[in-house]
């Protein structure tokens, strides 16, 4: 990495059940739990990913409701893009966990599909192979 180049380390988002979301991410993407522990206001944070980047899933102690999807609202998280090697294999896992893949596309620079999890988070799964 050059002196002026930045890389994305993590994205942190709130979910009703950090343990459940972390387990789902590990099953789908072969990730590991990098760290977990107490977080803001008595909540729980779990960092899930690889050695260089991760998703932080946070659950407040008092619980959290599922977000409404409003892509017209400034600051809304539209989706999280995940690069995989075997798109078909991951899509099978997505279906096996009860999620419905949609919006399949094949355009440069790769093939992709999307799915929504139970938290209202949209994931884009893409393969460049």
Secondary structure, DSSP 8 states (H G I E B T S, - for coil): --TT-----EEEEE-S-HHHHHHHHHHHH--EEEEEEEEGGGEEEEEEE-SS-EEEEEE-TT--------TTSTT----EEEE-S-HHHHHHHHHHTT---EEEEEETTEEEEEEE-TTS-EEEEEE--
